[in-house]
Amino acid sequence: MIQNVGTVGLFSIDLSKEEKGLLWALWEVFRRKETGRLTIKTHSSSRSDLTKEIWFLAGEPMAIKSNWSQDSLRYFGVHHAEENEKNLAKLWSELDSLVSVDSFAQEVLKRGLMNPLELQSFLQRFFRERLFNALNLRRGSVSFVPEEAAGIASEVVRLEKPFEIELWKQILIRFDAPYCKSLFAKFSGKEFLIDCDFPLSLDPKELRVWNQMRSKNLSVNSLDGLALQLLMVAHEFNLVNWGGGSFTKLESDLESLIKKFEKANAFEVLSVNEQTSDAEVKAKYLEYIKKYHPDRIAPNLPDQIRSLAEQIMSQVNEAFSILSDSSKKQELLDQIELERRGGIEGITQRLKAESAFDEARRLLSKKSYPAALKILEGPCAPLAADLDYQVELSFAQYMMQKNTKLDSSSLRLKLNQLLDQIIRERSDYVSAYYYKALLYKLDSQTEKALEYFDEVLRKNPQHQDAAAEARLLRMRKTNETPEKKSWFRKKT
């Protein structure tokens, strides 16, 4: 299987075990506009470590580094020189002293062996040969690792024509009918179905053959020439459904989508969220049209396939009509929010719970812990997920346990954790600071208690309980007690 290797690499392919090969790897890097290094490793009888590195910038091949003899300038010159390049023959014996393509080009121009245009054409063919000569490699491995653009190497010349055109041209040259037949030997006698567009650009004749292949179930044995080459590309790009029931996968996909859409809202149907831009929503919509529109279903498929596709597109069209209309989209968002709150009944219950919660907090401020706890554990239950409710409930439980002289250490730990959490998340929740101060006061940690009481007063100068507690602690700290006076304002 293709291994995704996270931040280390984009993919890694074992050529001897997987259907995908260098053709798929080159196309994937180009299609995704990746920048980085494609590495091909294999071995031969004479050498066990053959390595070729192809550097890409935004999906375009920029440079090639290789230790394969077939990638050497000498080998290319001897085996691929055209008739008008025979005058370069005297250079092949001197290539060992020319350490780079640049130095070779300079020497050719210096000796007047070629004009600049002829030299450019020669080097472009040399680059193309090194880039594509391993297309049909079926042993070894191919991997891609992204790199920073600043570190990408570049050669003096690159491909003469766009990469997509050059790739298809090389496929037609290197994947002949005998090779394709041997590749498809394991599918001999099996029917296949193609229900998508060809990934590369085709001329009218090629497109006509491709469309003929899409129109009906065929077997590999019935194909030859161009049809086999087209099928080979489609197979490597995973565009072919194999087997006698070739429509089974499509039918299964459609049925799965229908089940998924049963209770889905418009966002879920198009697999987007509230923050997705209008352009992205439209792109998702067009993806569904391209894959599942009834007009794109092959005419030879059973009627139930077309019926399933019509159901899918009906819901997709409705979802897109909602998300592309601002008022309808807002109505959906309001409905989702209402459902999140439990509907009308849920909102009513929450309003009642919030009113009861205010009463429970009032009772806590009066130290009426039993009455407060009764309300918190009863009418306030719908607020169970709210952090402020959890804090007030935990405080009431702790004080009840404390006042009955029972072990309250576990409740104290839980309360402390909740107080720390709500102070981090909601620094304006004054009660949390007040409760922390009370806990420090119970532990006789006067300085810490005063620190938190003062924080309460900074946040709410009208907090009378905190002011009274802080004043009392400071009086105790300085051993001061209030003077007792008689009715006649005399000291007693």
N, C-alpha and C positions, 0 to 999 in steps of 0.2 A: 504493500500500500504506500501511497505518497505520504510522507511524514512532514507535517508542519512543525517547524522547529522554533516557533515563537520569535523572540527578538533576535535570535542568532541567525536564522535563515528563513526564506520564504517557503521553500520546498526542498525535498530530497527524494530522488527516485532511484530505485534499484532496477536497472534496465532489463535484467534477466528474469525478473519476477512480475513486472507490471506491464499493463497494456500501453501506458503512456511512455513516450520516449523524448528524444531531443527535439523533435518537431513540436510537440506540445509545450515543452519547456521554453523554446524560443518564442512561440506565439504568446504564451502566458506572460512573459516578461514584457513583450511588445504591447500586448493588450492592456496591461496594467500600468504602462508607462513607468516601469521600475528603474531605479538607478542602483547599480551594484555590479556584482561579479558572478557570472555563470561558470561553474567549474564542471568539466567533463573528465572522468577518470576511467581508464581501462588498462588492459595489458595485452602484450603480444608474446609470441614465442621467444623473441629476442630481448624484450624488455618487459618488466613487470609493473612499471610505474609510468604509464603514459598519461600526461595531464595537459588539458587545454583550458585556458581561462579567457572568457569573452567578457569584456567590460561594456556595460550599457549605461547610457545617460538618457533618462526619461524615455526608456523603451527603445532607444536607437543604439545599435552596436557601434562602439567607438574604437576599440582596440582589441587585439588578440595576442595572447602569449601562449606558446606551445612548445613542447619538446618532442612532438611527433615529426618523424622525418618527412611525412607527406605534407607537412606545413612549412617546410623550409623553402627558401627562395630558389635554391639550387634545384630541388625536386620539381617545383612548379615550372621553372624555366626549361628543364629538360623534357618534361612530359606535356606541357601545355602551351609552349611558345607557338605562336601562329607564324605563318610563312614570312610575313614582313618583319618578324622579330628574330630571324635566324642570325642576324648580325650581332646578337647578344651572346652567341655561343662562346666566344672567346672570354666572356666575363665569368662563366660558371666556374672555371678553375681558380678564379681569384676571389670567390665569394667569402672564403674563410677570413679574409682580411677586412671585409666590409661588415662591420658589426651591427648595422641596422639598415632598415629600408631607406632611411634618410641618406645614409652614406652611399648606398647603391644608386639612388636617384641622382645624387650629385655627381657620381662617377660617370653614369650614363650620359648625362647632359654635358659634362666636361669633355668626354670623348666624342660627342656629337653622334652617338649611336642611335638616338631617337630624338624627335622633337618633343616639346613639353606635352602636347595633346596625346601623342602616342604613348609616352611614358605614363601619363595619368590613366589611360585606358588599361595599360598593362598592370599597373598597381591595383586598380579597382578590381580587375579579374582575380588578382592574387588574394586580395582581401576577401572577396566573395567565396573563393575556393576554400580558404581556411575556415570561413564562417559556417559553410554548409556541408563540407565533405564528410561529416560524421552523422548526417541526418538519419541514415538507416542503421546506426550502431545499435546493437541489441545485447551488449554485455557491458558491465561496468556500472557507473553511476553518474547522475547529473544532479547538481544542487545549485541553489541561488542564494547568495547572501547580500542583503542591501548594504550599500556603502554611501559615505558622504560624497556629494557631487564634486567637492573640491579635490578629492583623491582619485577621480576617474581619469585613466590614461586616454590618450587620443593619438591616432595615426595620421600621416600626411594626407591619405585619401581614405574614403569609405565607400559605401555602396553607391553605384551610379543612379539607380532607380529606387523608389520607395521600398521599404523593407517588405511590406505585404506582397508587392508585385514580384520582388526577387525571390521570396520564399516559395510562392506558388510555382514560379518558373523552375526552381530547383527540385520541387516535388515531382514535377512532370519529368524531369531529367533522371532523377535518382531512384524513383519508385516505379519501375516498369511493371508490366503485367505479370511476368513470372514471379517477381519478388512479392507482389501483392497476393498472388494465389498461394504462395507458400506461407504468407502471414495469416491467411484466412483458412488454412487447411483444417484447423480444429472446428471451423464453422461450416464445413462442407455439408451440403444438403439442408442446412437450416435456412429458414426464411428470416427476413429482417424488415423493419419498417423505419422510415425516416420521416419525422413530422416537424422539421424546422428548416430555417434558412442555412445555406452554406456559409461558414465563417469568413471565407476569403472572397475577393472579387473575382467573378468569372466573366468570360466573354460570352456572347450569345449562344454559341454552339455548346460550350460547357454548361451553361445555365439550363439549356434545353435538356441535356442528358440528366442533370441533377433533378429537374422537375419531373422527368419521366420516372426516375427512381422513387420519387416521393408519392407518386400517384397510385401505387399498388404494392402489395407484398411481393418481394422477389427473393431469390436464393442467390448465394454467392456463385454457384456453378453456372448461373445464367448470364453472368457479367464478364466483360472483357475490356481491355484497353482503358479508356478514359473513365468509364464507370467504376472500374476497380480502384483507380487512383482516387476518385472522389470518395468512394466508400472507405478507403484506407484513412483519409484525413478525418472523415466523420467519425470513424471508429476510435481513432486516437483522441479526438476531442469529446468522446463520450456522447455522441449525438444519435447513436443507433440503438434501437430496441431489437434484441435478438430473440428468436424462438418462434414456434408455430403460433402461439398466442401473443403476437408481438404488440398488440394493443393493451395487454393486461396491465402493464405498468401505468400507462396513461389513465386507464379506467380507475385503477387503484388511487392514483394521485387526485383525480377529480372527486372520487367518493370521500377521500380524507378531507378535502377542502370543504365539501358540503357539510360534513359532520362538524368541522371546525367553525363554520359560519352559522350554525344553528342558533347559538346564543351570543354571537359576536356583534359588537357595535361597529360603526363605520371605521373607527380608528383600527380596530382589531382585524377587520376584513382586509384592509389595505396594508396591514403590518406597519403602521406609523403611530406616532404619539402626538400629544397636543402641541409640542414644540416643532414638529416637522414643518418645513417651509412648503409653500404652495407648489414650488417647482419640484420638490422631492415627492410630494403627494401625486402629482401628475406623472412623474416618472414611474412610480409604483403602479399606477393605473395602466400605463402603457405596457408595462411588463406583463400584466395579466392578459391584456388584449393580444399581445404577441404570442403568448403560450396557449391561451384557452379560448380565444374567440372561435365560435362555431365555424366561421368561414375559413379558419386556418386548420381545421380538422380534416385529415385526408378523406376524400370521398368514399374510399373503399372500406372505411371503418363502420362497425355496426351502429344502428340508429341510437342505441342507448348511450353510446359515447357522446354523440352530438347533443342528446338530451341533457346529459350531465353538464356539458360545457355551457349550454344555454342557461341552466340554473346558476352556474357559477357566475357567468357574466351579468346576469340579472342583478345579483347581489353586489357585484363589483361596481356596476353602473350606478346603482342606488347609493352605495357608499361614497363614490366620487362626487355625485351630485350634492350630497350633504356637505362634504368637506370643502368643496369648491364654492359654496355659498356661505358667506359670513354669518348671516342670520340663522340659517339652519345649523351651522356648526356650533354657534353659541347656544342654541336650544339643546343640542346634544350634550354640550359641556355642562349645562345646568342640570340636565337629566342625570348625567353620570354623578355629579356632585350630590344630587338628591338621593340617589341610590346608595352612594357611599355613606350617607348619614342615616340610612335605614328607611328611606321614604318618609312620607308625611307622618306616619305613626312614630317612626324613630326620632324625627325632629321634635315632635310633641313630648315624647318621653324625655328627651334630653333637656328641653326647656324646663320641665318639671324638676329634673334632677339638678340642674344648675341653680334653680330657686332654693331647693332643699340644701344644696351645698353651701350657699350663702348663710343659711340659718345655722348649719353645723359649724361653720367658722366663727359665727357670732357666739355660739355656746362655748367653743374652745377658748375664746378670748376671756370668757367669764369663768373658766376652769370647770365648766359643767361637762366633764369628760364622759360620764355614762350616757347622758342625753345626746351629746354630739356623736358618740360612737354608734348609737342606735340609728341615727339618721344616715350616717355615712355608710353603714352596712346595709341599709334598707333602700330608701328612695333614691340615694345617690349612686346605686350600683351601675346604671348606664354609663357613668363616667370612669369606669374601672381602668380604661386605657390611658387616661390623662395623668400626667406626672404630678400636677398640683394636687389632684385627688389622692394619689398614692401617698404623697407627703403628709397630708392632713390626717388620713386614715392611720398611717403608721405612727404619727405623733400621738393621736388619741389612744391607740392600743398600748403604746409604750407608757403613757402617763397612767392609764388604768392599771397596768401591771405593776408599775412603780409604787402606786398608792396602796396596793394590796400587799406590798412587801414580798411579792413573788419574784423569782429570778427573771430579770428582763434583759439579760445581756444580749441575747440573740435579736430581740426587738430593737435594742439600742444600736447594734451594728447595722441592721437593715435601715433604720431611720437615718443614721449618719450617712450611709451611702446614697440614699435618696436626696438628702439635703445637699450633699456635695454635687450631685448630678444636676439638680435644678438650679443651683447657684451658677454652675458652668453654662447651662443652657438658657437660663432666664434670670439674669442678674438683677432684674427689677422686681423679683418676687420677694417682697420684704419679709413675709412670714418665715421664710427659710432662714434668714439671718437671725430673726428673733428666736426661733427654735434652737438654733445652734448656740446662741448666747445662754438660753435656759439650760441646755445640756452642760455647758461649761460651768455654769453656776452650781448645778447639782453636784458636779465633780470638784467643787471648791477651787476651780481655776479662775480666780477673780480677774486677772489681767486679760485672759482670752475672752471671758464673758463680757467685760467692759468694751473690748475691741469690737465685738459683734453688736452690742447694744448701741454703741456710738454709730456703727455703720447703718443700723436701722434708722436712727435719728437723722443721719445725713440724707437718707433716701426719703424719709417721711418725718419731718420735724414735729408733726402733730400726733405721733404715736405715743400716747400717754403711758401705756404699760411699760414700754421700753425706757421712757424717761424716768418713771418711778423706780424701776429696777436698777438703772444705772446710778441714780441718786443714792439709793439705799446701799448699794455696793461701795460707793465712794465714802459714804459716812462710816460704814463698818471698817473700811480700809484705814481711815484716819482716827478710828476709835471715837468718833463723834456720835452723840445721840441727840435727838430733838429735845429742846428745853420744854419742860412741862410748865404751863402757866395757869393761874387761877382765873376765875371769872373777872377778877379785878386787875388782870394783866400783871400780876406779881408772880415772881418765881416761887414755886412751891418746894 
